[in-house]
Amino acid sequence: MTTLKGGAFLTATTSPKQVFIPEEWNDEQTLLMETVRDFFIEEVHSIGIEKAAQIDVSKDLPLILEVFHKAAALGFCGVSIEEEYGGMDLDFNTSLYLMEALAHGFSFATTIGAQTSIGSLPIVFYGTPEQKSQYLPGIATGEIKAAYALTEPSAGSDANSGKTKATLNAAGTHYHLTGQKMWITNGGFADVFIVFAKIEDDKNLSAFIVEKAFGGITIGKEEKKLGIKASSTTQVFFEDCPVPKNNLLGTREGGFKMALNILNTGRIKLCAGALGGSKFATTRAIEYASQRKQFGQPIADFGAIKYKIGEMVMRIHTAETATYRTGFNVDQKSKELMADGMKPSEAKLKAVKEFAIECALLKVAGSEVLDYVVDEVLQVHGGMGFAVETGIELGYRDARITRIYEGTNEINRLLSVAELTKRAIKTKEIDLIGAGKKIPGYLIKQLLPFKSKSGLNQERRLIENLKKLFILLSGAAGNKLKEKMVDEQEMVMNLADILNMAFLAESTLLRYEKLAQTTSHNAENLKAQHQILQLYLYESIQLARKLGEDLISSYATGTERRTMNWLTSILLPKYNVNPKELRRAIANHAIKKGKYPF
Ligand SMILES: Cc1cc2nc3c(=O)[nH]c(=O)nc-3n(C[C@H](O)[C@H](O)[C@H](O)COP(=O)(O)OP(=O)(O)OC[C@H]3O[C@@H](n4cnc5c(N)ncnc54)[C@H](O)[C@@H]3O)c2cc1C
């Protein structure tokens, strides 16, 4: 089977056979996921939810490290580390599934997440055999705690503008690091930092493996934060910190590319974690709504509450579907590269990079689903949602960071479209221009009535139209504004959201189609999944119409504006479903199961 190229979902036709769907997790993967999930539920519950909600790393560090070490003893810190260095070396998709499970540990998960992701993957992917044997076994057992130090007070989204300097000493044996890093997760107790700094007057960053024991390092106080209070976040100061020359990670000036590549992995992992949190929170809302009575009946009976439950389930399901579709594609790609003779760690890295567009889209999707969910779950709980004892306000506070780190959602929206444009125009990996040329012919066909609305014909066509809308609008606006388009960020954001909806809608359709073809599917789930597809498509069309019109009005006037609006309306005709009934049916399915139902 040939692997699709990253971003190519926009121009290619994908068959259900080509995608992975979550119903295909095998027993081993499910067991692993449940072990991690149950571990965290038990650990957090044994603390007591009210206490967990009030944990603060500056006073509860021993407790946090106790949970960390218990998790490490079960192997959780080594999920992505090669077996020869003491890890589990799980395939990429399974590692995403574990991130979903990890989310049940609230912000304890951030500690382990930083250890298994940004804190260690630079060594997994870029380390020499010597560096790997020196650091990875300890990271896998949790004996070495790891952190990733990229951000600086003046260099956040613009990470390559960092001022931390590395100077080689006269003997040529050590780099001396001087500078200040900020917002470093695990900073309060990390033994090893992946530090990004510029060697002398280099233009680009280099990366170093820096042990706290090297000296010249001062750790700042724990930051006082809105949420993820069980996660350590500090500044880290370097003053002439001597780093052995051999601890340069990767190539000189290769650090910025490394940082970006590691962030690709971090973004999709963050999405999987956000979905785990969303499922957990949705289940809490369903349980509460089913037992809480007002006006003589469970609040779950009210349409206003069903709206929220239906919407939450739909949003989680669509983002989840696209996440594991992508994770599987990453695994396929890395197998393909290994078959061509590439080293496993290099192949994995290249494979994630291939799907950088999807990773950026999913980071936005997952974090925004989570924020929607925690807000509505709190609302379902009414006053009890506001109380510390239920733990709901904890989830609400913890969720907010996901739109900020691993690249803010603004940056990820911009990046998804920029990367797609680069692959279309510069590297010519995606034939967006060819696809654009076919748009006039395609539009004429849309003027003909649907041949048949039977089966999924209408949905298939509307999803194709969402993709075509992106191609039409990016082409028309791009032709007019040329390179000025990058400064029109509002328009790029509009495009990013249309792209994301096309991706999630297509993934949801493919999951449904694949599932419907199996004999082993659960009929009630399948029915709800069809309703989810319809509801998501209905909402996507409404929103895409608005985003499209906003974008058109941002650059066109008069006849040009009217023509573009007309073409948009051809691509996005009315999709006649009953959204109220769809949401109710999805909510009823979840309420009957007493949990997030899939
Ligand atoms: C709790 C926490 C943990 C963290 N952990 C780590 C860690 O372990 N390691 C690490 O290195 N970093 C970490 N970070 C840093 C995090 O990655 C940055 O906060 C993030 O990248 C944003 O940078 P900034 O805070 O400087 O915001 P800024 O870059 O100043 O952004 C401020 C606002 O401007 C917007 N903006 C910026 N540039 C643009 C642009 N070009 N176009 C449009 N909008 C733009 C942003 O989207 C944002 O809304 C952490 C942060 C927090 C809060």
The ligand as an SDF file (V2000), in Angstrom:
LIG
                    3D

 53 58  0  0  0  0  0  0  0  0999 V2000
    2.8710   26.4810   31.3370 C   0  0  0  0  0  0  0  0  0  0  0  0
    3.8200   26.6350   30.1900 C   0  0  0  0  0  0  0  0  0  0  0  0
    4.7320   25.6330   29.9040 C   0  0  0  0  0  0  0  0  0  0  0  0
    5.6540   25.7860   28.8720 C   0  0  0  0  0  0  0  0  0  0  0  0
    6.6150   24.8190   28.6670 N   0  0  0  0  0  0  0  0  0  0  0  0
    7.6480   25.0910   27.8180 C   0  0  0  0  0  0  0  0  0  0  0  0
    8.7840   24.2170   27.7600 C   0  0  0  0  0  0  0  0  0  0  0  0
    8.8390   23.1590   28.4180 O   0  0  0  0  0  0  0  0  0  0  0  0
    9.8200   24.5580   26.9670 N   0  0  0  0  0  0  0  0  0  0  0  0
    9.8120   25.7010   26.2120 C   0  0  0  0  0  0  0  0  0  0  0  0
   10.7870   25.9630   25.5250 O   0  0  0  0  0  0  0  0  0  0  0  0
    8.7290   26.5480   26.2240 N   0  0  0  0  0  0  0  0  0  0  0  0
    7.6610   26.2790   27.0220 C   0  0  0  0  0  0  0  0  0  0  0  0
    6.5950   27.1420   27.0920 N   0  0  0  0  0  0  0  0  0  0  0  0
    6.5880   28.3330   26.2530 C   0  0  0  0  0  0  0  0  0  0  0  0
    5.5360   28.3120   25.1900 C   0  0  0  0  0  0  0  0  0  0  0  0
    5.9030   27.4330   24.1660 O   0  0  0  0  0  0  0  0  0  0  0  0
    5.3520   29.7550   24.7170 C   0  0  0  0  0  0  0  0  0  0  0  0
    4.6520   30.4140   25.7670 O   0  0  0  0  0  0  0  0  0  0  0  0
    4.6050   29.8740   23.4170 C   0  0  0  0  0  0  0  0  0  0  0  0
    5.3910   29.3840   22.3670 O   0  0  0  0  0  0  0  0  0  0  0  0
    4.2240   31.3240   23.1090 C   0  0  0  0  0  0  0  0  0  0  0  0
    5.2840   32.1970   23.2670 O   0  0  0  0  0  0  0  0  0  0  0  0
    5.0960   33.5290   24.1790 P   0  0  0  0  0  0  0  0  0  0  0  0
    4.5080   33.1000   25.4610 O   0  0  0  0  0  0  0  0  0  0  0  0
    6.3730   34.2380   24.2080 O   0  0  0  0  0  0  0  0  0  0  0  0
    4.0070   34.3600   23.4070 O   0  0  0  0  0  0  0  0  0  0  0  0
    4.2660   35.3610   22.1960 P   0  0  0  0  0  0  0  0  0  0  0  0
    5.0970   34.6980   21.1610 O   0  0  0  0  0  0  0  0  0  0  0  0
    4.7160   36.6660   22.7300 O   0  0  0  0  0  0  0  0  0  0  0  0
    2.7840   35.5010   21.6440 O   0  0  0  0  0  0  0  0  0  0  0  0
    1.8090   36.3530   22.2250 C   0  0  0  0  0  0  0  0  0  0  0  0
    0.5980   36.3720   21.2990 C   0  0  0  0  0  0  0  0  0  0  0  0
    0.9870   36.8890   20.0130 O   0  0  0  0  0  0  0  0  0  0  0  0
    0.6800   35.9510   19.0010 C   0  0  0  0  0  0  0  0  0  0  0  0
    1.7260   35.9810   17.9820 N   0  0  0  0  0  0  0  0  0  0  0  0
    3.0640   35.8860   18.1520 C   0  0  0  0  0  0  0  0  0  0  0  0
    3.6870   35.9130   16.9650 N   0  0  0  0  0  0  0  0  0  0  0  0
    2.7300   36.0170   16.0240 C   0  0  0  0  0  0  0  0  0  0  0  0
    2.7360   36.0790   14.6050 C   0  0  0  0  0  0  0  0  0  0  0  0
    3.8480   35.9890   13.8890 N   0  0  0  0  0  0  0  0  0  0  0  0
    1.5520   36.1970   13.9780 N   0  0  0  0  0  0  0  0  0  0  0  0
    0.4040   36.2390   14.6700 C   0  0  0  0  0  0  0  0  0  0  0  0
    0.3190   36.1730   15.9960 N   0  0  0  0  0  0  0  0  0  0  0  0
    1.4770   36.0610   16.6820 C   0  0  0  0  0  0  0  0  0  0  0  0
    0.6100   34.5990   19.6980 C   0  0  0  0  0  0  0  0  0  0  0  0
   -0.2000   33.6850   18.9820 O   0  0  0  0  0  0  0  0  0  0  0  0
    0.0130   34.9820   21.0460 C   0  0  0  0  0  0  0  0  0  0  0  0
   -1.3720   35.0630   20.9570 O   0  0  0  0  0  0  0  0  0  0  0  0
    5.6230   26.9540   28.0770 C   0  0  0  0  0  0  0  0  0  0  0  0
    4.6770   27.9430   28.3350 C   0  0  0  0  0  0  0  0  0  0  0  0
    3.7980   27.8140   29.3840 C   0  0  0  0  0  0  0  0  0  0  0  0
    2.8380   28.9320   29.6690 C   0  0  0  0  0  0  0  0  0  0  0  0
  1  2  1  0
  2  3  1  0
  2 52  2  0
  3  4  2  0
  4  5  1  0
  4 50  1  0
  5  6  2  0
  6  7  1  0
  6 13  1  0
  7  8  2  0
  7  9  1  0
  9 10  1  0
 10 11  2  0
 10 12  1  0
 12 13  2  0
 13 14  1  0
 14 15  1  0
 14 50  1  0
 15 16  1  0
 16 17  1  0
 16 18  1  0
 18 19  1  0
 18 20  1  0
 20 21  1  0
 20 22  1  0
 22 23  1  0
 23 24  1  0
 24 25  2  0
 24 26  1  0
 24 27  1  0
 27 28  1  0
 28 29  2  0
 28 30  1  0
 28 31  1  0
 31 32  1  0
 32 33  1  0
 33 34  1  0
 33 48  1  0
 34 35  1  0
 35 36  1  0
 35 46  1  0
 36 37  1  0
 36 45  1  0
 37 38  2  0
 38 39  1  0
 39 40  1  0
 39 45  2  0
 40 41  1  0
 40 42  2  0
 42 43  1  0
 43 44  2  0
 44 45  1  0
 46 47  1  0
 46 48  1  0
 48 49  1  0
 50 51  2  0
 51 52  1  0
 52 53  1  0
M  END
$$$$
